[in-house]
Amino acid sequence: MRLPIKVKHGDEKLTSHSGLILIGMLLESTRLRERFEEIAGVHCVNPEFSHADVLFSMTGLISIGKPDYEAIEIFREKPEFFTKALGLSGCPSNVTLRQRINLIGNQSNTIIKEESLSMVQSKAPAITPITTGLGPFVPLDIDVSPFDNSKTKKEGVSRTYKGYDGYAPIFAYLGREGYLVNLELREGSQNCQKNTSPFIKETLNCARKITSAPILMRLDSGNDSKDNFPDPEHYKDCHFIIKRNLRKEPLKAWLDLARKTGKQIHSSEKKSVWLGKTSIGIKGQKLPYPITFEVTERYMKKGQKLLFPELKVDTYWCSLEKMRPAEVIDLYHDHGTSEQFHSELKSDMGIERLPSGTFDSNGLVLHLGMLSYNMLRIIGQQWLQDNKTESKQLPRPRRKKVARRRIRTVMQDLIYMAGRLIKTGRQYFISFGQINPFAGLWERISVRLGSDLTPV
């Protein structure tokens, strides 16, 4: 029989978001506080809260998966933990958040981006490259991911290529961990190639602030433009794989080329597949870079023999001329991992439905989302620095060796952590209970982030 559990109301100062202390540590490791006080063209007359207080508060909300102005009211009545964890002078209201973010607009985006890059460079473990037959490369995945903001009248919301109303921001992720190094909020109906060339140049400059290793940039067929090819003289050791858009190129011509110059890697009564590489286009023109191709001729579908064979052609620009065609295709398929990064932003952190009706304000919230995403990613990767002995202290499902921790896992295990805030002798303490299996991990991560916390 289940024993009855009675309710008892105590006077302890408890919090369910102890992980905000880790977020506060990472914010303090940057120059954001002092740089926010000097945002060009943004002036408030006798403000009760500084720009840093407001923007740090919004960053804290995003870090717990509540990127909404009204969510700040949860902390307004008893703000002691929220303000101490993030280093605020006070807790602003939802009205203050909305008005100040509207006032700042896009004026602080560059500051946030620069400090986020600096934080990743100084606090994140080493960026993990991908191994290829030509050596290691740090992947740089650039892609557009529409945000569904249907049934709203927000500025910039329009029909996206996904068939719903929303925004169409572009993102750039670095390394196998997927650190977010650049982004840009765009109107939903904006063509994915518009302004992409300058965005790529800016992104490569951002990536070089973090790593000097060879970079492999990957883009899908929506960005099949020669304008997107990095200048090899200006960007050293920056290579790319870009899926081509066949446009009106005849598939039969690619089949003839595959049969003539390609290598047949599969042959059966159902289909035949050829792989190859060419430096001459199907019209005989000389190409700026070799094209890797995969041609599939299918004879049967769903168990039925086709009257006419079905052709499928995939082609890729690749600046690594010595790379094998099969490896080029495998590396491009790995580009699909960036879809998981989009999911972590949109689903785990709840960023998709942006809170403001103003385009520039939503752009600022998205940049703060980039800052929060990178902080959560750093915390997750610091988790993986535990040795085998330390890992054995965790629950069995968390001992598994993985390449990165998903943002949702970081939030559930380390950010949504129950703790007790204690003030004694002019000092504050955070106390974790005995049944918390992640308390030791939380403490080890705080030490790796440069905390001066000491166990008591």
MIPAFI-363669 format. One record per residue (C-alpha): residue number from 1; x, y, z. Coordinates in steps of 0.2 Angstrom, whole numbers, plus 2048, in hexadecimal, padded with zeros to 3 digits. Example, Ala and Ser with C-alpha at 12.3 -4.5 7.8 and 13.67 -1.06 7.14 Angstrom:
BEGIN
[rec 1 [83E 7EA 827]]
[rec 2 [844 7FB 824]]
END
This chain:
BEGIN
[rec 1 [800 800 800]]
[rec 2 [806 811 7FC]]
[rec 3 [80B 81B 80B]]
[rec 4 [802 82C 80B]]
[rec 5 [80C 83C 808]]
[rec 6 [807 84C 811]]
[rec 7 [80A 85D 80B]]
[rec 8 [815 869 816]]
[rec 9 [819 87B 812]]
[rec 10 [82A 880 818]]
[rec 11 [833 891 818]]
[rec 12 [843 88B 80E]]
[rec 13 [848 895 7FF]]
[rec 14 [847 887 7F2]]
[rec 15 [84A 889 7DF]]
[rec 16 [847 87D 7D1]]
[rec 17 [853 885 7C5]]
[rec 18 [864 884 7CE]]
[rec 19 [86D 882 7BD]]
[rec 20 [86A 895 7BA]]
[rec 21 [87A 897 7C5]]
[rec 22 [884 88F 7B8]]
[rec 23 [87C 89A 7AB]]
[rec 24 [880 8A9 7B6]]
[rec 25 [892 8A3 7B7]]
[rec 26 [894 8A2 7A4]]
[rec 27 [88C 8B3 7A2]]
[rec 28 [898 8BB 7AE]]
[rec 29 [8A7 8B3 7A4]]
[rec 30 [8A2 8BF 796]]
[rec 31 [8A3 8D2 794]]
[rec 32 [891 8D3 790]]
[rec 33 [88C 8DC 7A0]]
[rec 34 [898 8EB 79C]]
[rec 35 [895 8EB 78A]]
[rec 36 [882 8EB 78C]]
[rec 37 [884 8FB 795]]
[rec 38 [88B 904 786]]
[rec 39 [87F 8FE 778]]
[rec 40 [87F 90B 76B]]
[rec 41 [870 915 768]]
[rec 42 [866 90E 777]]
[rec 43 [862 91A 785]]
[rec 44 [857 919 794]]
[rec 45 [853 927 7A0]]
[rec 46 [856 921 7B2]]
[rec 47 [853 90F 7AF]]
[rec 48 [84F 904 7BE]]
[rec 49 [858 8F5 7B6]]
[rec 50 [867 8F5 7AB]]
[rec 51 [868 8EE 799]]
[rec 52 [872 8E0 7A1]]
[rec 53 [864 8DC 7AE]]
[rec 54 [857 8DB 7A0]]
[rec 55 [861 8D1 793]]
[rec 56 [868 8C5 7A0]]
[rec 57 [856 8C2 7A7]]
[rec 58 [850 8BE 796]]
[rec 59 [85F 8B2 793]]
[rec 60 [85B 8AA 7A4]]
[rec 61 [849 8A7 79E]]
[rec 62 [84F 8A0 78D]]
[rec 63 [85B 894 797]]
[rec 64 [84D 88C 7A0]]
[rec 65 [842 88A 791]]
[rec 66 [837 899 794]]
[rec 67 [83B 8A6 787]]
[rec 68 [82B 8B0 78B]]
[rec 69 [82A 8C1 793]]
[rec 70 [81C 8BC 79F]]
[rec 71 [827 8AE 7A6]]
[rec 72 [831 8BA 7B0]]
[rec 73 [822 8BD 7BB]]
[rec 74 [826 8AC 7C3]]
[rec 75 [836 8B3 7CB]]
[rec 76 [82F 8C5 7CF]]
[rec 77 [827 8C1 7E0]]
[rec 78 [836 8B8 7E7]]
[rec 79 [845 8BD 7DC]]
[rec 80 [853 8BA 7E8]]
[rec 81 [85A 8AA 7DF]]
[rec 82 [857 8B0 7CD]]
[rec 83 [860 8C0 7D0]]
[rec 84 [86E 8B8 7DA]]
[rec 85 [871 8AA 7CD]]
[rec 86 [872 8B6 7BE]]
[rec 87 [87A 8C5 7C7]]
[rec 88 [86B 8D1 7C5]]
[rec 89 [868 8E1 7CF]]
[rec 90 [855 8DC 7CF]]
[rec 91 [848 8D3 7C5]]
[rec 92 [840 8DD 7B7]]
[rec 93 [82D 8DB 7B3]]
[rec 94 [827 8D4 7A3]]
[rec 95 [822 8E5 79E]]
[rec 96 [834 8EB 7A0]]
[rec 97 [83B 8DC 797]]
[rec 98 [82F 8E0 788]]
[rec 99 [832 8F2 787]]
[rec 100 [845 8F1 789]]
[rec 101 [847 8E4 77D]]
[rec 102 [83D 8EE 770]]
[rec 103 [848 8FD 774]]
[rec 104 [858 8F3 772]]
[rec 105 [852 8EA 762]]
[rec 106 [861 8E4 757]]
[rec 107 [86E 8F0 75F]]
[rec 108 [876 8E3 76A]]
[rec 109 [876 8D4 75E]]
[rec 110 [888 8D6 75A]]
[rec 111 [88D 8D8 76C]]
[rec 112 [884 8C8 770]]
[rec 113 [88C 8BE 762]]
[rec 114 [89D 8C4 765]]
[rec 115 [89C 8BF 778]]
[rec 116 [894 8AF 774]]
[rec 117 [8A3 8AA 769]]
[rec 118 [8AF 8B0 776]]
[rec 119 [8A6 8A5 783]]
[rec 120 [8A6 896 778]]
[rec 121 [8B9 898 774]]
[rec 122 [8BD 89A 786]]
[rec 123 [8B1 88E 790]]
[rec 124 [8AD 880 784]]
[rec 125 [8B7 870 783]]
[rec 126 [8C1 86E 773]]
[rec 127 [8B6 86E 763]]
[rec 128 [8B4 85D 75C]]
[rec 129 [8B9 85B 749]]
[rec 130 [8B3 84D 73D]]
[rec 131 [8BF 841 737]]
[rec 132 [8C1 83F 724]]
[rec 133 [8CD 836 718]]
[rec 134 [8D6 847 716]]
[rec 135 [8D7 84B 728]]
[rec 136 [8CD 853 736]]
[rec 137 [8C1 862 732]]
[rec 138 [8B6 86C 73D]]
[rec 139 [8A4 86B 736]]
[rec 140 [89B 87C 733]]
[rec 141 [888 878 72F]]
[rec 142 [87E 887 728]]
[rec 143 [86B 885 726]]
[rec 144 [85A 88D 726]]
[rec 145 [84E 887 733]]
[rec 146 [83C 88F 732]]
[rec 147 [834 894 742]]
[rec 148 [821 891 743]]
[rec 149 [818 8A0 749]]
[rec 150 [807 89D 741]]
[rec 151 [7F8 8A7 746]]
[rec 152 [802 8B6 74C]]
[rec 153 [804 8C7 745]]
[rec 154 [816 8CA 749]]
[rec 155 [821 8D4 73E]]
[rec 156 [82A 8CA 731]]
[rec 157 [81F 8BB 733]]
[rec 158 [81B 8B4 721]]
[rec 159 [819 8A4 718]]
[rec 160 [828 899 719]]
[rec 161 [82D 88B 70D]]
[rec 162 [827 87E 71A]]
[rec 163 [815 884 716]]
[rec 164 [811 88E 727]]
[rec 165 [813 8A0 72C]]
[rec 166 [822 8A4 736]]
[rec 167 [834 8A9 735]]
[rec 168 [843 8A1 72B]]
[rec 169 [853 8A4 736]]
[rec 170 [863 89E 730]]
[rec 171 [86F 895 73C]]
[rec 172 [882 890 73C]]
[rec 173 [888 882 747]]
[rec 174 [89B 87E 74A]]
[rec 175 [8A2 86D 74F]]
[rec 176 [89A 85D 752]]
[rec 177 [893 865 762]]
[rec 178 [88A 871 758]]
[rec 179 [88F 882 761]]
[rec 180 [884 890 759]]
[rec 181 [890 89D 752]]
[rec 182 [885 8A7 747]]
[rec 183 [872 8AA 743]]
[rec 184 [867 8B6 73B]]
[rec 185 [854 8B9 73D]]
[rec 186 [84B 8BA 72C]]
[rec 187 [83A 8BC 726]]
[rec 188 [831 8AC 722]]
[rec 189 [82F 8AF 70F]]
[rec 190 [841 8B5 70D]]
[rec 191 [84B 8AA 700]]
[rec 192 [857 89F 709]]
[rec 193 [865 8A6 6FE]]
[rec 194 [862 8B8 701]]
[rec 195 [870 8C0 70B]]
[rec 196 [878 8AF 70E]]
[rec 197 [888 8B3 706]]
[rec 198 [88D 8C1 712]]
[rec 199 [886 8B6 720]]
[rec 200 [892 8A8 71B]]
[rec 201 [8A1 8B4 71B]]
[rec 202 [89C 8BA 72C]]
[rec 203 [89A 8A9 733]]
[rec 204 [8AB 8A3 72D]]
[rec 205 [8B2 8B2 736]]
[rec 206 [8A9 8AD 745]]
[rec 207 [8AF 89B 744]]
[rec 208 [8C1 8A1 743]]
[rec 209 [8BF 8A9 753]]
[rec 210 [8BC 898 75B]]
[rec 211 [8C7 88C 751]]
[rec 212 [8D6 88D 745]]
[rec 213 [8D3 87B 73F]]
[rec 214 [8CE 877 72D]]
[rec 215 [8BB 87A 72B]]
[rec 216 [8AF 871 721]]
[rec 217 [89F 87B 71D]]
[rec 218 [88F 872 718]]
[rec 219 [880 879 710]]
[rec 220 [870 872 707]]
[rec 221 [86A 875 6F6]]
[rec 222 [861 884 6FA]]
[rec 223 [872 88D 6FB]]
[rec 224 [879 886 6EB]]
[rec 225 [881 896 6E5]]
[rec 226 [893 89A 6E0]]
[rec 227 [891 8AA 6EB]]
[rec 228 [892 89E 6FA]]
[rec 229 [8A3 896 6F6]]
[rec 230 [8B0 89D 702]]
[rec 231 [8BE 8A7 6FA]]
[rec 232 [8CD 89B 6FD]]
[rec 233 [8D9 8A9 6FD]]
[rec 234 [8D0 8B2 70B]]
[rec 235 [8CA 8A3 715]]
[rec 236 [8D8 897 717]]
[rec 237 [8D4 885 71B]]
[rec 238 [8C1 888 718]]
[rec 239 [8B9 87A 70D]]
[rec 240 [8A7 876 709]]
[rec 241 [89A 869 703]]
[rec 242 [88B 871 6FC]]
[rec 243 [87D 867 6F5]]
[rec 244 [878 86D 6E3]]
[rec 245 [868 872 6DC]]
[rec 246 [866 868 6CC]]
[rec 247 [859 875 6C5]]
[rec 248 [855 870 6B3]]
[rec 249 [864 865 6B0]]
[rec 250 [85E 855 6A8]]
[rec 251 [85F 846 6B3]]
[rec 252 [863 83B 6A4]]
[rec 253 [873 844 6A0]]
[rec 254 [879 841 6B2]]
[rec 255 [874 82E 6B0]]
[rec 256 [87F 82E 6A0]]
[rec 257 [88D 836 6A9]]
[rec 258 [88C 82A 6B7]]
[rec 259 [88C 81B 6AC]]
[rec 260 [89B 822 6A3]]
[rec 261 [8A6 829 6B1]]
[rec 262 [89E 823 6C1]]
[rec 263 [8A1 813 6CB]]
[rec 264 [892 808 6CD]]
[rec 265 [890 804 6E0]]
[rec 266 [880 7FA 6E0]]
[rec 267 [877 7F0 6D3]]
[rec 268 [867 7E5 6D5]]
[rec 269 [856 7E2 6CD]]
[rec 270 [84F 7F1 6D8]]
[rec 271 [85C 7FF 6D4]]
[rec 272 [86E 804 6CF]]
[rec 273 [878 811 6D7]]
[rec 274 [888 81A 6D0]]
[rec 275 [894 826 6D9]]
[rec 276 [8A0 831 6D1]]
[rec 277 [8A8 842 6D0]]
[rec 278 [8AA 84E 6C1]]
[rec 279 [8B3 85E 6BD]]
[rec 280 [8A9 861 6AD]]
[rec 281 [897 865 6AE]]
[rec 282 [88A 85B 6A4]]
[rec 283 [88A 869 697]]
[rec 284 [89D 867 695]]
[rec 285 [8A1 877 69F]]
[rec 286 [8B0 878 6AB]]
[rec 287 [8AB 879 6BD]]
[rec 288 [8B2 884 6CB]]
[rec 289 [8B2 874 6D6]]
[rec 290 [8AF 862 6D3]]
[rec 291 [89E 85B 6D5]]
[rec 292 [89B 84B 6DE]]
[rec 293 [88B 841 6D8]]
[rec 294 [881 833 6DD]]
[rec 295 [875 82C 6D0]]
[rec 296 [867 81F 6D4]]
[rec 297 [85D 816 6C7]]
[rec 298 [84E 80D 6CF]]
[rec 299 [845 7FF 6C5]]
[rec 300 [839 7FA 6D3]]
[rec 301 [82F 803 6E0]]
[rec 302 [825 7FC 6EE]]
[rec 303 [827 7EB 6E6]]
[rec 304 [820 7F0 6D5]]
[rec 305 [82B 7F1 6C6]]
[rec 306 [82B 802 6BE]]
[rec 307 [826 805 6AC]]
[rec 308 [834 812 6AB]]
[rec 309 [843 813 6B7]]
[rec 310 [843 820 6C4]]
[rec 311 [852 82B 6C5]]
[rec 312 [859 834 6D4]]
[rec 313 [868 83F 6D3]]
[rec 314 [871 848 6E1]]
[rec 315 [880 853 6DE]]
[rec 316 [88C 85C 6E9]]
[rec 317 [899 86A 6E8]]
[rec 318 [8A8 865 6F1]]
[rec 319 [8B8 870 6F3]]
[rec 320 [8C2 860 6F9]]
[rec 321 [8C7 85A 6E8]]
[rec 322 [8D0 84A 6EF]]
[rec 323 [8C2 844 6FA]]
[rec 324 [8B9 834 6F4]]
[rec 325 [8A7 836 6EE]]
[rec 326 [8A0 82A 6FB]]
[rec 327 [8A8 834 709]]
[rec 328 [8A1 845 702]]
[rec 329 [890 83E 702]]
[rec 330 [891 837 714]]
[rec 331 [898 847 71A]]
[rec 332 [889 851 712]]
[rec 333 [87D 844 71A]]
[rec 334 [885 848 72B]]
[rec 335 [880 85A 728]]
[rec 336 [86E 854 72D]]
[rec 337 [874 854 73F]]
[rec 338 [871 867 73F]]
[rec 339 [85F 863 73F]]
[rec 340 [861 85D 750]]
[rec 341 [869 86D 755]]
[rec 342 [859 877 74E]]
[rec 343 [84E 86B 758]]
[rec 344 [857 86F 768]]
[rec 345 [855 882 765]]
[rec 346 [843 880 760]]
[rec 347 [83C 872 76B]]
[rec 348 [848 870 77A]]
[rec 349 [84A 883 77D]]
[rec 350 [839 888 776]]
[rec 351 [840 896 76B]]
[rec 352 [835 893 75C]]
[rec 353 [827 89E 760]]
[rec 354 [830 8AF 763]]
[rec 355 [827 8BA 771]]
[rec 356 [827 8CB 769]]
[rec 357 [81C 8D3 75B]]
[rec 358 [82C 8DD 755]]
[rec 359 [838 8D5 749]]
[rec 360 [848 8DD 750]]
[rec 361 [843 8D8 762]]
[rec 362 [840 8C6 75D]]
[rec 363 [851 8C7 755]]
[rec 364 [859 8CD 765]]
[rec 365 [850 8BE 76F]]
[rec 366 [856 8B2 762]]
[rec 367 [868 8B9 765]]
[rec 368 [866 8B6 777]]
[rec 369 [860 8A5 773]]
[rec 370 [870 8A2 76A]]
[rec 371 [879 8A7 77A]]
[rec 372 [86F 89C 785]]
[rec 373 [870 88D 779]]
[rec 374 [883 88F 779]]
[rec 375 [884 890 78C]]
[rec 376 [879 880 78E]]
[rec 377 [884 877 781]]
[rec 378 [894 87C 78A]]
[rec 379 [88C 875 79A]]
[rec 380 [888 865 791]]
[rec 381 [899 863 78A]]
[rec 382 [8A1 867 79B]]
[rec 383 [897 859 7A1]]
[rec 384 [8A0 84D 795]]
[rec 385 [8B0 851 79D]]
[rec 386 [8AD 846 7AC]]
[rec 387 [8B8 837 7AE]]
[rec 388 [8B2 825 7B0]]
[rec 389 [8B2 826 7C3]]
[rec 390 [8A8 836 7C3]]
[rec 391 [89C 82F 7B6]]
[rec 392 [898 820 7C1]]
[rec 393 [890 82C 7CD]]
[rec 394 [882 830 7C1]]
[rec 395 [872 826 7BD]]
[rec 396 [876 818 7B1]]
[rec 397 [86D 820 7A2]]
[rec 398 [879 82F 7A3]]
[rec 399 [889 825 7A4]]
[rec 400 [888 821 791]]
[rec 401 [896 828 787]]
[rec 402 [88F 835 77A]]
[rec 403 [896 842 76F]]
[rec 404 [88B 850 776]]
[rec 405 [87D 852 783]]
[rec 406 [86D 858 77C]]
[rec 407 [867 869 782]]
[rec 408 [857 861 789]]
[rec 409 [861 855 794]]
[rec 410 [86C 863 79A]]
[rec 411 [85D 86E 79F]]
[rec 412 [854 85F 7A7]]
[rec 413 [863 858 7B1]]
[rec 414 [86D 868 7B5]]
[rec 415 [862 878 7B3]]
[rec 416 [852 871 7BA]]
[rec 417 [85B 86C 7CA]]
[rec 418 [853 86E 7DB]]
[rec 419 [85D 878 7E8]]
[rec 420 [85C 882 7F8]]
[rec 421 [862 893 7F8]]
[rec 422 [86A 897 809]]
[rec 423 [870 8A8 80F]]
[rec 424 [87B 8A8 81F]]
[rec 425 [88A 8B3 824]]
[rec 426 [887 8BF 815]]
[rec 427 [88A 8B0 80A]]
[rec 428 [87F 8A6 7FE]]
[rec 429 [87F 894 7FD]]
[rec 430 [876 887 7F1]]
[rec 431 [872 877 7F9]]
[rec 432 [86D 867 7F0]]
[rec 433 [864 858 7F8]]
[rec 434 [86B 847 7FB]]
[rec 435 [860 83F 7EE]]
[rec 436 [866 84A 7E0]]
[rec 437 [871 83F 7D5]]
[rec 438 [878 84E 7CB]]
[rec 439 [87E 859 7D9]]
[rec 440 [890 853 7D7]]
[rec 441 [890 855 7C5]]
[rec 442 [888 867 7C6]]
[rec 443 [896 86C 7D2]]
[rec 444 [8A4 864 7C7]]
[rec 445 [89D 86E 7B8]]
[rec 446 [89D 87E 7C2]]
[rec 447 [8B0 87C 7C7]]
[rec 448 [8B4 879 7B4]]
[rec 449 [8AB 889 7B0]]
[rec 450 [8B7 892 7BC]]
[rec 451 [8AB 894 7CA]]
[rec 452 [8B2 898 7DB]]
[rec 453 [8A4 88E 7E4]]
[rec 454 [8AB 882 7F1]]
[rec 455 [8A2 874 7F9]]
[rec 456 [89C 877 80B]]
END
